[in-house]
Every structure is written in C-alpha cells, then in structure tokens.
Amino acid sequence: MTLSPGAKKFVTGFVDYGWPAGFVIAYFITRDTVQATWGMVAGAALALIVGFVFEKRIAPMPLVAGLIAVLFGCLTLFFHDDRFIKIKPTVTSVAFGLFLIGGMILRKNPLKILLGKAFQMPDEGWRKLSWRYGIFFLCVAALNEFIWRTQPDATWVLFRFPGLSITHILFGFSQVPLMMKYA
C-alpha cells in the first residue's frame, strides 16, 4: 500500500506517540494512573501493528520503546502499583545516558555509530554531542524522579507526555549550532 506523504507522517507520528497518547487520554478519562496504563499498553500494541501494516516493518526504536512500555505497563497492572509506570522514564533515560557516557569512557562513540550515516561530523563533534546527550538523559531522569515524587499525578502525566517529548525536541534543536559548526 502506497501512502501519501501526509499519511506517512501521520503513521510515523502514531507509531512514535501512540502509546504515550493512549496513556494520557486514558488518564484524563479515568483519573487513575493504574487504569490509564491499559491505554498505554493498548496504544503501544496498536502503534506497532499500525507501523507493521503500513510500513511493512517494525522500526527498531519504536519497537524497543513499545516493549519497554509494555513491560513497565504489565508490572504496573500486575502489582497494581503506579510506581512502575512512573519510574519507566527514569530507567530508560538512565539507560540511554549511561550507554552514551559509558561508550565515551570506553573510547567508543555510540551516537556516531547510530547516526553517522545521517550526519557527517568529525570525531570531536560526535564526542561533544554524545557527552551532551548523555548528560541530558541523566538530567531528564532526575527531573522525572523529582516530578513524580513531588507533584500530583495530573502534573506528572502532562510532564510525561507531551512535556518530555517537547523537552527532547527543544534539546535537539539546541544542539543544531554544534552540529552546524562541525558539519
């Protein structure tokens, strides 16, 4: 099935944001984070199915994100404890941050390995970008911990989505001057 450019963008957006949107919608219907987890799990499964049906593949990042969402969602539902879903952004952000920083400590360049075909930069640029993203992810983890432990659920839900997505986009844009300098 051939999709128009607009339909392709919609499918890509749905695959990327279907599960957090499902969680937010379900939360504001139920006002219960544990019950809203059903929306997240269903959204993750539906997003992966839509991606497979329309793109004839499952993109690696949405697959990993969807599986992690399902894992933490199932833990939340099984134990009826919303702490699992609230620590999910912390765990994933710490994992990404440590992956990037650990790679740099081991004298590897994880971002260059992942994105080197999309952007051409010298090693110095990749090192700076990897360190910045590694620290950014660790800060996001700390921020998530602060917000879910000190704020009402509705605040955390909106921080989770769209707040974190906006934060990631803004941070990405803030790195454009670095990438332009080394491009």
N, C-alpha and C positions, 0 to 999 in steps of 0.2 A: 504494500500500500504506500503510495507516494503522498507525502504530506506537504501542504503549502508551507512557506517559511514561517508564517504566523502560527500555524498549527504545530510546527516543530518546536517553536519557542514555548508554546503552552504545554506540550508534552514534557519538554525538558524541565520547565518550572514545576510541573506537577510531580515529576519523579524526584526532584530535589527537595520540594517543600510540602509534599502531600502528607507525610507523617506528622511534622510539627503543626501544620494547619489543622489536621484532624484532631490533634490533642487540644489545641486552643479552642476550636469550635465546641468540642465535647465538654471542655471545662466550663465554658460560659453557658452551656445548656444545663449541666449537672451541678456546677459549683463544687465539684468533688474531684480532686486530683487522681484518686484511685480509679474512679469510674471513667474519668477522661482518658485514662491510659488505654481503655478499649478503643477509643478513637485513634490514638496514636498507633496501636498495633494494626488496626484495620487500615489506617492510612498508609502505613509502611508496606503492608502486603499489597494493597491496591496500587500504590505507586510503582512497585517492582513489576507487577503484572502489566500495567499500562506501558511501562518502559519496554518490556519484552515484546508485547503485542505490536506496538507502533514502531519501535526501533529495531526489532529482531535481535536484540542483545540486552544484556543487563550490564549497565555501566558499573565499573568497579567501586567508585566512591559511593554512589547511592546504595549499592549492594551492601557495602560494609556498614554504612550509616544505618540502613534499614535493619540489618541483622543485629546491630548493637541496640537499636531502638526496641526491637522485638525481645531481645534478651532482657534488657532492663525493664521493659514493659511486663514481661511474663513474671519476673521476680516481684514486681510491684503487685501484680494481680494475685500471684500465688500466696505471698505473705501478707497481702492486704496492707501494705506499708509504702506510703508515697516517698519515703526517703530514697528508695532505689531509683525512681524516675528523676528525683531532684539531684542526685549525685551523678547521673549519666553525663551531663555536660562537663562536670568536673573531671570525671575519669577519662573521657575522650580527649578533653583539652590537655590534661596532664600527659596522656599517652603521646599525643602529637608533639607537644612541647619537648618531652624527653627524647622522642625519636629524632627530632631535628637537632637538639643540642647534643644528644649522645652521638649522633652521626658526626657532628662537627668536632667533638672531642676525639673521636676515633679517626679524624682526618678524612672523613668521607663528606660528601656534600649531598644530603638527601634531596634538597629542592632541585639541584641541578640534575640529579638522576631522574626525578619525577617530571620536571618541566623543561629540561634542557633542549628538547626538540621544539618547544613552543617559543622560547626566548633565547636569544643569543647574548650572553654576557661573559666577561672574563671571570675567573675563579674568585677574585676579590669581591666582585659584585654578588656572586652567589653566596659567598661566606657571610657577607653583611646581611643579605636578605634572609638567609637561614637563621642566623642569630636573632634577628628582629622578630621573625615569625615564631621561633621557639620561645622567646620571652613573652611575646604577645599571648600565645596559647596558655602559658603558665599564669599570666595575669587574668585571662578570661576565667580560668579555673578558680582562682582566688575570688574573683568578683562573683561568680556563680555561688560559691560557698557562702559568701557574705550575704547575698540577697536572699537565698532560700532559707537561711537560718535567722534572718532578722526582719524580713518583710512578710506581709500577708501573701497567701497563695496567689491571689489575682495579680499582684505585682510581679511575683516570680514567673507566672505563666506568660505575661506580656514581655518580661525580660527574655524569657526563653525563646519566644517567637512572637513578634518579629525582632525584638531587641538584639539578640545575639547575631542574627543574620545581618542586621544593619551595621552592627559593630564590626563584623568581619568585612563587609563591603567597604566601610569607611577606612578601616585599617589598610585594606588592599589598595584603595585609591591613594592613601598617604605614602605608599611605597613606590608610586609611579615615578617621582623625581629620582629616586635611587636607581630604578631600572633604566630610566632615560639617560642618566649620567653614564651608565656602563654599557648601554646598548650600542 
